[in-house]
Amino acid sequence: SGLESDDLTIKKIIESNPLLESFGNAKTSRNDNSSRFGKFMQLQFDARFAMVGSKCTTYLLEKSRVVGHGNGERGYHIFYQILAAPEEDKKVFGLE
């Protein structure tokens, strides 16, 4: 039914947030999970006002963290998550 479809769309949008944050959050000297980016989430509705999707625009605020960081700090979480991935997953992306 339409209601179940709406619930699934909402669930997918909510569940995408941790993945998006791994690309923009990093450990800093003050916070283990500090947001270094901004995001604008545009929700999309059909003619009956049922949610049908979303579009996310991100703004990386600290591009220098991609190539370096201060003492006691780390780069973006996604880099460490990729390095911790199983070897067979790394091979898919040519990271062996």
C-alpha positions as CSV (number, residue, x, y, z in Angstrom):
1,S,0.0,0.0,0.0
2,G,1.0,3.6,-0.3
3,L,1.4,4.0,3.5
4,E,3.9,1.1,3.6
5,S,5.8,2.7,0.7
6,D,5.9,6.0,2.6
7,D,7.3,4.2,5.6
8,L,10.0,2.5,3.6
9,T,11.0,5.8,2.0
10,I,11.3,7.5,5.3
11,K,13.2,4.6,6.8
12,K,15.7,4.7,3.9
13,I,16.2,8.5,4.4
14,I,16.8,8.1,8.1
15,E,19.1,5.1,7.7
16,S,21.3,7.0,5.1
17,N,22.3,9.6,7.7
18,P,25.1,7.5,9.4
19,L,26.7,6.8,6.1
20,L,26.6,10.5,5.1
21,E,28.1,11.5,8.5
22,S,31.0,9.1,8.0
23,F,32.1,11.2,5.1
24,G,31.9,14.4,7.0
25,N,32.7,13.6,10.7
26,A,36.1,13.3,12.2
27,K,37.8,13.0,15.6
28,T,39.1,16.3,16.8
29,S,40.9,17.3,20.0
30,R,37.6,18.3,21.6
31,N,35.2,15.7,20.2
32,D,35.4,12.1,18.9
33,N,32.6,12.6,16.4
34,S,32.8,16.2,15.3
35,S,30.8,17.3,12.2
36,R,33.2,19.0,9.8
37,F,30.5,19.5,7.1
38,G,27.0,20.9,6.6
39,K,24.2,19.2,4.7
40,F,20.9,20.4,3.3
41,M,18.2,17.7,3.0
42,Q,15.4,18.4,0.5
43,L,12.4,16.1,1.0
44,Q,10.4,15.3,-2.1
45,F,6.6,14.7,-2.1
46,D,4.1,13.6,-4.7
47,A,0.9,15.4,-5.6
48,R,-0.9,13.7,-2.6
49,F,1.9,14.9,-0.2
50,A,3.3,11.5,0.3
51,M,7.1,11.4,0.7
52,V,8.7,9.8,-2.3
53,G,12.3,10.6,-1.9
54,S,15.0,13.1,-0.8
55,K,18.0,14.9,-2.2
56,C,21.0,15.7,0.0
57,T,23.5,18.4,-0.7
58,T,26.6,18.4,1.4
59,Y,29.1,21.1,2.1
60,L,32.6,20.0,3.2
61,L,33.7,22.7,5.6
62,E,37.2,21.4,6.3
63,K,38.7,20.1,3.0
64,S,42.2,20.2,4.4
65,R,41.3,17.3,6.7
66,V,41.3,15.0,3.6
67,V,45.1,15.2,3.4
68,G,46.2,16.1,6.9
69,H,45.1,16.8,10.5
70,G,46.5,18.0,13.8
71,N,48.1,15.9,16.6
72,G,45.5,13.8,18.4
73,E,43.0,14.2,15.6
74,R,42.0,12.0,12.8
75,G,40.8,12.3,9.2
76,Y,37.2,11.6,8.2
77,H,35.7,8.4,9.6
78,I,35.1,6.9,6.2
79,F,38.8,6.4,5.6
80,Y,39.2,4.3,8.7
81,Q,36.0,2.4,7.9
82,I,37.3,1.5,4.5
83,L,40.7,0.3,6.0
84,A,38.8,-1.9,8.5
85,A,36.6,-3.5,5.8
86,P,37.0,-7.2,5.0
87,E,39.6,-7.9,2.4
88,E,37.1,-9.2,-0.2
89,D,35.2,-5.9,0.0
90,K,38.4,-3.9,-0.4
91,K,39.2,-5.9,-3.6
92,V,35.9,-4.8,-5.1
93,F,37.2,-1.2,-5.0
94,G,40.8,-2.0,-5.9
95,L,42.1,-1.3,-2.4
96,E,43.9,-4.6,-1.8
